[in-house]
Amino acid sequence: GTETAEQESNTDEVEEFAADLTMEKQLEERLKNIDAALQKIESDAYGICELCGKPISIERLKANPEARTHTKCL
């Protein structure tokens, strides 16, 4: 009865906490990538693939402005 309901509530809280941590980690990574893109804009390196040095297509940058590589280097 009461013990089972409490266990289910605790399980729900743990699952929600884990989901929140995952979301937080994803948002932190995205922010890091955005900051890197802004630094690249300041140094005229924006839109250049970090792996091969070739330009990243404008279509890719429109879809993902913080892209660090073009699709061939993924």
C-alpha positions, 0 to 999 in steps of 0.5 A: 500500500503506502510503501509501494506508493512511496517507492513508485514516487521515489522511482519517478523522482530519480527518473526525472532527476536523471532526465534533467541531468541529461538535458543539462549536459546537452544544454551545456555542450550546446552553449560551449559550441555556441561560445566556440562559434562566436570566438571563431566569428571574432577571429574570422575562422567561422564556417571552416571545418575543424578537421580538414580546414575546408569551408562548411556549407552555408546550408549546414551553418543555417541548420546548425550555426555552431557546426564545427565540421562539414558533413563529410568529416562527421 
